[in-house]
Amino acid sequence: MTEMTQDVSRFDRIIDRYERSEESLLAILQDFQREFHYVPEEGIRRLSEVMWVPASKLYAMGTFYKALSLTPRGRHTIKVCTGTACHLKGAAQILETLERELKLKRNGTTEDGEFTLECVNCVGACAMAPVTIIDEVYHGQTRPSKIMDMVKKQVGG
């Protein structure tokens, strides 16, 4: 079985869990995101084919929804809030520490595909500023000197 055939069967398994309707498209794309850590082009083509929906509509959804990414992302996502309260309490220093220690740039992914680092606008937890979200777990009063310990504890490294 070729890699492409294998991927098609993985896409089909996800698609088959849903009703064949436009209302299912976002949920299917979200499942692609969870499974592959992004929405692969092959998945969009397959979904377009199976659901009779223009690929352009699926690409539009992939670029509109922040939860979806059309480029590969890390197994673990680290989001640093850069809203006003977090910015004033040191978000920039947290970002600099993560960039240096993980050897990546903001809104980038490590070469080994382990981590994606994102700057995000206000996450609505200003009382906890500065806030870092590691794999959807919120950490408040984050300090640059402690951030790598938090990452290692959270992801088991």
C-alpha positions in Angstrom: 0.0 0.0 0.0 1.5 3.4 -1.0 1.7 6.3 1.5 -1.1 8.1 -0.5 -3.4 5.1 -0.4 -2.8 4.8 3.3 -3.6 8.4 3.9 -6.8 8.2 1.8 -8.0 5.3 4.0 -7.2 7.4 7.1 -9.2 10.3 5.6 -12.0 8.0 4.7 -12.2 6.6 8.3 -12.6 10.1 9.6 -15.2 11.1 6.9 -17.2 7.9 7.4 -17.9 8.9 11.0 -20.1 11.8 9.8 -23.3 12.4 7.9 -22.7 13.4 4.3 -23.8 17.0 4.7 -22.2 20.4 4.6 -22.9 20.8 8.3 -20.3 18.1 8.9 -17.5 19.8 7.1 -16.0 21.8 10.0 -16.1 18.8 12.3 -14.3 16.6 9.7 -11.6 19.3 9.2 -11.2 19.5 13.0 -10.7 15.7 13.1 -8.1 16.0 10.3 -6.4 18.7 12.4 -6.3 16.4 15.5 -5.1 13.4 13.6 -2.4 14.9 11.4 -1.6 18.1 13.4 -2.8 20.1 10.4 -5.3 19.8 7.5 -3.4 18.1 4.7 -4.0 19.1 1.1 -4.7 15.4 0.3 -7.5 15.5 3.0 -9.1 18.6 1.5 -9.0 16.9 -2.0 -10.5 13.7 -0.6 -13.2 15.5 1.4 -14.1 17.7 -1.7 -14.4 14.5 -3.8 -16.5 12.6 -1.3 -18.8 15.4 -0.2 -19.1 17.1 -3.6 -18.0 20.4 -2.2 -15.5 22.7 -4.0 -12.0 22.5 -2.6 -11.9 26.3 -2.5 -14.7 26.3 0.1 -12.6 23.9 2.3 -9.5 26.0 1.9 -11.5 29.1 2.9 -12.6 27.3 6.0 -9.0 26.1 6.7 -7.8 29.7 6.6 -10.8 31.3 8.4 -10.9 29.1 11.5 -8.0 29.7 13.9 -8.3 26.1 15.2 -7.3 24.8 11.7 -3.9 25.0 10.1 -3.0 24.2 6.5 0.7 23.8 7.4 2.1 21.1 9.7 2.1 21.9 13.4 3.9 20.4 16.3 2.6 17.6 18.5 2.5 20.2 21.3 1.2 23.7 21.0 2.4 26.6 23.2 0.4 29.8 23.0 1.6 32.9 24.7 -1.0 35.6 25.3 0.2 39.0 24.1 -2.9 41.0 25.0 -2.4 44.2 26.9 -2.3 42.8 30.5 0.0 39.9 29.5 2.2 42.3 27.4 2.6 44.6 30.4 3.5 41.7 32.7 6.2 40.2 30.5 4.8 38.2 27.6 7.7 39.3 25.4 10.3 37.8 27.7 8.4 34.5 27.9 8.3 34.4 24.1 12.0 35.2 23.8 12.8 32.4 26.3 10.7 29.9 24.4 12.2 30.9 21.1 15.8 30.6 22.4 15.3 27.3 24.4 13.2 25.5 21.7 15.2 27.0 18.8 12.2 28.3 16.9 10.5 31.6 15.9 7.1 32.9 16.9 4.3 31.2 15.0 6.7 28.5 13.9 7.3 24.8 14.5 10.4 23.1 15.6 12.3 21.1 13.0 11.5 17.8 14.8 7.7 18.6 14.7 7.5 18.5 18.5 6.4 22.1 19.3 4.5 25.0 17.7 4.8 28.4 19.3 2.0 30.9 18.8 1.4 34.5 19.8 -2.3 35.0 20.5 -4.3 38.0 21.4 -6.2 38.3 24.6 -7.4 34.9 25.9 -9.7 36.4 28.5 -7.7 35.5 31.6 -6.2 38.9 32.4 -6.3 38.4 36.1 -3.8 35.5 35.6 -1.4 37.6 33.4 0.9 36.7 31.8 -0.8 33.6 30.5 0.8 30.7 28.6 -1.3 27.9 27.2 0.4 24.5 26.7 -1.7 22.0 24.9 -4.9 23.8 25.9 -3.9 23.9 29.6 -3.8 27.5 31.0 -0.9 28.6 33.1 -1.1 31.9 34.9 1.6 34.2 36.3 4.1 32.6 33.9 7.7 33.6 34.5 10.5 33.4 31.9 12.7 31.6 34.5 10.0 28.9 35.0 8.5 28.5 31.5 10.8 25.6 30.4 10.1 23.6 33.6 6.4 24.1 33.0 6.7 22.9 29.4 8.7 19.8 30.4 6.3 19.0 33.2 3.2 19.4 30.9 4.6 17.4 27.9 6.5 14.9 30.0 10.1 15.8 28.9 
